[in-house]
Amino acid sequence: MAAEEGLRRTACAGDGRLRPMWDIGNRRADGERDLSVATLWVENAAELGPGETAVVRLAPLIPERWAHLRCGDAITMYEARPVAGTGRRQFDDTP
């Protein structure tokens, strides 16, 4: 996503301070998306600038809400209501 498309205009720390919300496909009873929180760590970089891409690790606040995701599933990051970024699961580490 290009920086001008999202809200973020400055780099975010890559050390787990950022705890954005994610649309991982869950829905509320009224059909609206039910966002989930996960802490974000950037691999091999101190920060992630607007429009940049990187490998990141997520630590979900409630891991069981994420159990349905499979390798290749796309998720969308939000820092506010407008989309802030997107991601795709690349590794299948389930037993």
TORNUFI-379386 format. One line per 3 residues: number of its first residue (from 0); their letters; for each residue x, y, z of C-alpha. Coordinates in Angstrom, 2 decimals, always signed. Each point is the difference from the previous one (the first is absolute). Layout:
N
NUM = a = X Y Z; ...
END
This chain:
95
0 = maa = +0.00 +0.00 +0.00; +1.34 +3.41 -0.86; +0.58 +2.37 +2.94
3 = eeg = -2.42 +2.57 -1.39; -2.81 -2.58 +0.14; +0.22 -0.57 +3.77
6 = lrr = +0.00 +2.23 +3.05; +3.55 -0.63 +1.19; +2.47 +2.69 -1.05
9 = tac = +2.91 -1.06 +2.23; +1.82 -3.27 +0.61; -1.24 -2.35 +2.71
12 = agd = +2.34 -1.68 +2.48; +0.70 -3.61 -0.85; +0.51 -1.14 +3.59
15 = grl = -3.53 -1.01 +0.99; -1.28 +3.36 +1.20; -2.58 +0.18 -2.79
18 = rpm = -3.21 -1.90 +0.80; -2.25 +0.51 -3.01; -3.39 -1.55 -0.68
21 = wdi = -0.37 -2.63 -2.71; -2.88 -1.12 -2.19; +0.57 -3.75 +0.02
24 = gnr = -3.43 -0.94 -1.33; -1.98 -0.11 +3.25; -3.45 +1.63 -0.06
27 = rad = -2.35 +1.25 +2.69; -3.62 -1.14 +0.20; -1.05 +3.06 -2.04
30 = ger = +2.42 -0.96 -2.82; +2.52 +2.77 +0.70; +3.67 -0.97 +0.16
33 = dls = +1.26 -0.91 +3.47; +3.59 +1.28 +0.20; +2.64 -1.82 +2.05
36 = vat = +3.11 +1.46 +1.66; +3.54 -1.31 -0.50; +3.36 +1.48 +0.93
39 = lwv = +2.29 +0.44 -3.02; +3.77 -0.61 -0.19; +1.98 +0.82 -3.15
42 = ena = +2.63 -2.63 -0.88; +3.53 +1.31 -0.59; -0.91 +3.70 +0.18
45 = ael = -0.36 +2.56 +2.78; -3.01 +1.62 -1.66; -2.36 -0.20 -2.95
48 = gpg = -0.66 +3.14 -2.01; -3.19 +0.94 -1.87; -0.28 -1.95 -3.25
51 = eta = +2.82 -2.41 +0.93; -0.39 -3.77 +0.20; +1.68 -2.42 +2.40
54 = vvr = -0.35 -3.38 +1.63; -1.78 +0.48 +3.33; -1.08 -2.19 +2.89
57 = lap = -3.33 +0.43 +1.74; -0.88 -0.90 +3.58; -3.82 -0.12 +0.22
60 = lip = -1.63 +1.26 +3.18; -2.51 -2.90 -0.21; +1.74 -2.76 -2.02
63 = erw = -3.06 -2.26 -0.30; -1.74 +2.68 -2.11; +2.77 -0.50 -2.60
66 = ahl = -0.10 -3.83 -0.11; -2.01 -0.14 -3.24; +2.72 +1.73 -2.05
69 = rcg = +1.98 -2.17 -2.42; +3.12 +0.50 -2.10; -0.77 +2.54 -2.75
72 = dai = -2.94 +1.68 +1.79; +0.02 +3.78 -0.38; -0.67 +2.25 +3.00
75 = tmy = -0.39 +3.78 +0.22; +1.57 +2.30 +2.60; -1.76 +3.01 +1.53
78 = ear = +1.33 +2.70 +2.27; -3.33 +1.78 -0.39; -3.04 -0.70 -2.16
81 = pva = +1.74 +0.50 -3.38; +2.28 -2.86 -1.12; +3.61 +0.46 +1.18
84 = gtg = +1.63 -3.02 -1.68; -0.46 -3.59 -1.15; +1.80 -3.29 +0.56
87 = rrq = -0.02 -3.63 -1.06; +0.88 -2.99 +2.16; +3.06 -1.72 -1.47
90 = fdd = +0.79 -2.83 +2.39; -2.10 -2.90 +1.18; +1.38 -0.84 +3.43
93 = tp = -3.02 -1.85 +1.35; +0.67 -3.52 +1.34
END
